[in-house]
Each structure stands twice: as C-alpha cells, then as structure tokens.
C-alpha cells in the first residue's frame, strides 16, 4: 500500500464527484487529498476532500466517515460546513465550503520568523478574539455531544477576508450519544493532547479546553515552553509525569504585552486534572472576555 504523499491525482482533474467537478488539487492531509471543485447544481466553487480506496485502511475509513457525519450535524459560523458525502467507487469524498485562507499554524510560524524581534508575537487582542470564537464553536459542539479531540493551530483555518477562524477536521471527534466501539488507541496530537486522552480515560469537553488553553499559550508566546524531549512518546510520558509543572514559562514571562492575569487564565485551562479546568468552554470564554474588557478595549 502506498502513501497519500505519493498518490497521483492528475487523472482526477475534471472528474465528476457527486454534484461537483474536480478542478485542481488544493492540498494534502495525513490520509486525504483536498481539491477545489465546481458544484454544478449551485454554480459555486467548493472544496472536496477525497480518501482513495487504494490507500484506505479500516481505521482511516472510520475516521473519514466520522468526520463527514459529525461535521454535517453541526451548524456554526466557526465550524466548516459540509454539503455532501459519498462513495464514487474509487474513493470516499466529502464536499464542503471552500475557505480561502491560511492555517493558524502557518500564521504562528510566519510570525516567529519576523526579522524584528518585537514583532515575533501575534497581537494579544487578535489571539484572544480567535480563541473566543473557537471556544464559542466548541461550546456549541459540546452541547450537541460532540468532542473534537484534536484542536490545534493546524486544524484552525483563518479566512483571509473576514479573519474568521474555522474549525476543521472532525476525523477523531467523539459523538457521545452514538455507540463508538473504538479500537483502543491514543487519539490526538502530542503537543495539545489532554492527559486523560493519553490515559484513555473517559473524554469530555474538558479535553478540548485543555487543547485550546495550550493553543492560546502558543499563540501568545509564539512557541510552547516545553522542556526539550527526544520524541513524541517522550512528550506524552512527560505530560503524565510532570502534571501541572509541564510548561516552563507563563504567558506574561514569554510576551511583554501580556498581563499576569492571563497566567491564571491559561493555567486553569491546561490543568492536569480535568476537575480543575473550566467546567465549560463558555466559562473559559467569559474569562477571556473579561480580560479583553479590562485591558484591551482601547488598544490592540
């Protein structure tokens, strides 16, 4: 079996998929290819993600189908809308809104490389506004019994014109009202994964809160202040061993534009014990809104 990185797509250009025609490749993920497509019925450009059957494992197929079904039941301005799903014989596909923009991961990395040291941070107000929007979307998803489980900058797409953050990739989301029957495995990205996901304990919305808190720390500091480790498995082990001593610096120590109050806001979000985190994304969002009102209303 080959890999998605070497999968040839030239023969797919012009192919009809559901109600759309594939136009050109847009990008690749860990197991799929995304195309720009033209939806004939509504005369608009959309995005179509495909999973080639020649590369498909049972786990990949399960995650792909879950992404389609989960995103399709969610309707929120900060969650990618899904239009159509299907199987054309050669691959599975998901048709969704075409978002013109860059990932939050790309924006953080670009900011890190600014030649002016003082500009190697995203504006604090922009960081908080992005996270507030993400929390609002997750608060809504959690109310629908959906836990994303892989929130990270690479899964947040920033729309160019509106600067609206869009949550992508619900492939490993957990829908608690549906029986899962999952094969036991650690699901998530090591930098952002909550400790209970490593331990494969019961997962609820507080796992997403941990990931958002970690992401906010990275946005404010332009990096994650982890101790140096040799591998992803070392990082996971360190998360379990160091508990609340994982991060070596606080936001106010990393960024001179951040007030000390933010230290306690972030530390509660990334508490090792889920019981010590915010009870909901709504509560986390309220703390950030209070910080904004207190310190950032009159300046960036």
PyMOL commands that set and color helices and strands:
alter all, ss='L'
color gray80, all
select helices_A, chain A and resi 4-6+10-12+53-55+58-72+104-112+117-119+124-143+153-155+195-198+205-221+232-245+251-254+261-269+274-276+281-295
alter helices_A, ss='H'
color red, helices_A
select strands_A, chain A and resi 16-17+20-28+33-39+44-52+82-87+91-97+101-103+146-147+156-159+165-167+174-175
alter strands_A, ss='S'
color yellow, strands_A
deselect
rebuild
show_as cartoon
